[in-house]
Amino acid sequence: MISLSSHVLDTTSGTPVADMPVTLTAPDGNQVTTVTNCDGRCKDWPGITFTAGTYHIRFACKDYLLARHGQSFYPHVDIHFEMTEDGGHYHVPLLISPFGFSSYRGS
């Protein structure tokens, strides 16, 4: 079984980012948009059935960065990643600041 979660952290303030829109696109083109919870996490992707393939997450970070820091170099951050049938749980965190971001496969 494949599952997916994500987490957005503001590296400037050291805090989770709540209410950031996150859009997941599945290999078949099916999309769902959700928002991060009060701890900056999202794990519910209504309408998506996970199968092996290449996925795309778009984090809409501009509004948050402008409101919190007054500037944003990135209107959004796109992360493409591949999930395999035997991959188990995938966690895709985003570390964001007004002028930089980082991501990795978490646990």
N, C-alpha and C positions, 0 to 999 in steps of 0.2 A: 504494500500500500504506500502511495506517495502522499505526502502532506507538505504544506508550505506555511511559513509565518514570516513576518517582517517586523522591523523595529527601527524607528528613526530617532536619532539622538543629535542634539545641537552641541557640537564640540566647543563652541565659544562659551556657552553658559553652563555646559555640563548637565543639561537637563533633557528629558524626553520631549518629543514634539507631538502634542495632541492635536487632533482635528485636521491633520494634513491629508488632502485627497490622494489616494493611491489607486492607480488603475492597473489591473492585471490583464494581459492578453495571452490567451492560450494558443497552442500551435494551430488549432482549427479556426482561429480568428475570433472566438468567443471572448467577450470582454466583460469585466465587472469593475465598478469603481466603489471603493469603500473609503473610510477615513480612519486614521490612527486613533486609538483610544487614549485615555488620560495618561497612560504609561508609554505612549508613543508606539504601541504595538498594533498589528493587525494579523489576524489568523483566520478570519471567516471570509470566504470567497464565494458568495451565493451564485449558483448556476454553473460553477466550474467543476468539472470532473477531471481529476489529475491523471494524466497518462504520460508516457515518456515523450519527450520532445523539447523544443526550444520555446521558452516563455519570455515575456517582456513585462517588466514593472516600470511604470512611470510615476515618479513622485513629484507632485505639483508643489514645489517649494518656494516659489517667488513670493506669494502673499505672506507666508510665514516669515521669511527672511526680511522682507520690507517692514513688516509690522514690528518685528523683534529687534532688528539691527539697523534698519533704515536704508539698507542696500542689499542688492542681490545680483550677482553675476549670472546666476543660473535661473531661468524661468521654470525649468523642470530638470530632473535627473532621470535618465533612462538606463535601465540595467537589463541586459539580455543574458539569459543563463539557460543551461540545459539540465533537464531532470531525466534520470534513467529509471527504467521499470523497477530496478532493485535498489533505488537510491534512498528509500526510506523518507525521513523528514528532512526538508530543506528549510534553512533559515537565511534570509537575505536582509541583513541590516544595512542601514544607510547612516553614515556619520556626515553631518552637514554643517557648513558655516557659510557666511556670505560669499567667500571666494575660494572655497574648496569642498570636496566631498571624497568619501572613501566607502568602499563596500567590500564584503568578503563572504564566503560561505560559513555561516555560523552553525551553532548546534542547537 
